Amino acid sequence: MKLNSIKLGSRIISKETLPYIIAEIGVNHECSLKMAKKLVYLAKKGGADAAKFQTYKAHLITSKYAQSYWDTKKEKTKSQYTLFKKYDLFEKRHYQELSNYCKKIKIEFISTPFDHEAVDMLDKLVKFYKISSSDITNFPLLEKIASKKKPVIISTGASTLKEINEAINCLKKSKCKDIVILHCILNYPTHNKDANLNMISSLEKNFPKNIIGYSDHTLPSQDMKNLTTAYLLGARVIEKHFTIDKKMIGNDHYHSMDFKDLKKVNNEIKYLK
């Protein structure tokens, strides 16, 4: 592949291509396999390239005393452990079934691992890994993921350029060469004025050999302008939370896009292209 290109699943992404769109289902499936499959189907129908989940166990990623970092008017749970425990019920067999379903309808299956066991469990199910902003300084986990010798997408929320550089160097030293860097703001939700989309250009300047993208946590708007603007600024991988119904109570539903929003983004970006 030429410089500044990367293969994600069946697509080769470069500065000249349309963006690779990830519908981040996360845990918006509410631990229902039926709902998870419905979300995958809607993501495919809406034009997403990939459907992404999250693989974690609450006791491995947070203490019982860690407080909320989200809008408690929308998600009233104030304990990280309590909230995460509610959504960590999927096991290997569930992810295997979701991976098989994604293959059947021809959309890429991804799930973010938050611990070493999850990395190993997902290895046979994913063609590339997504790393959460929360783990950008978790070098043992970065090394574990890099050891699988697959492409990596890493989010950069709440990090400094120094920390981003250290993470990229860690991945490279561990023999991971294909890395996408996503600009991200860790506010749930992110106000439009705080989205700092110019950081996409800054990341391109600081990491000229990498594909740059954007992971969005703003509230979806009718024109989905944050995502189309991110594309115009150079984002070639775009990730946004995805839900069946934005009016559902709690968790990530309130700042997620739905099927109509996803279709809008695809149509607008193709028009801009």
C-alpha positions, 0 to 999 in steps of 0.5 A: 500500500502507498504512504498514508493508506491503511486496510481496514477490513475489505477497504483501503483508506487514504486521504483520497477516499470516502471515510470509513464509518464506524457505527459504535453500538458499544453497549446500546444493545442493553445486553440483548442479543436480539437488539444487538443484531437489529443495531448491526442490521440498521448500521449496515442498511444506513451505510456504515462500514463497521459495527463496533461493540465494547468488551469489558468486565466492570471489575477490571476497568474501574473501582467501586468508588469511581464517580460518573463522568457523564451527564447524570441528568441523562444517565442517573447512575453516579457510579462507574462500577454500577453502570459498567456492571449493568452492561458487561454480561456478554460473553465469548459466545455472544461476540462470536454470534455477532461476528458471524452475523456481521459476516452474513450481512457483510459489515465489519465486526469490531469490539474494543477490548479493555483487558488482556483476556478480551484482546485474546478472545477477540483476536479470531473475530476482528481484522483490526483493533480499536483502542479506547481513549481511556487506555492511551497511556496503558502501555501493557495493553497497547503492547498486548494489542500490538502483538496481534500484528493487526491494524489499530485505531486509537482514540485520543480523548483527554490526552496531550500530544506527548501522550499520543506520541508515546502511545504511537511509539509504543505500538510501533516498537511492538511491531504495529505499523498500521495505526489510525489516530482519532481526534476525540473529546471525552465529554458525554455529551460534547457541546459543539463549541468544545468539539475542537475539530481543528485538532484533526488538522493538528494531528495531520501535521504532527503525525503525517504518516498516519491516517487521521479520523474523528470519534464524535460525542456531540449531540446529533443535529439535523444536518450532522454538520460536525461529522461532515466538517470533520471529513472536510478537515481530513478525517478519513475514519469517523466513529459515532455512537449508534442507537435504535432510538435516541429517546431511550433512557440512559447510557449512550443513547442520548448522544448517539446517531440513529439510522436516519442520522447515519443515512444523512451523514453518508448522503452528505459526505458523498455529495461533498466528495 
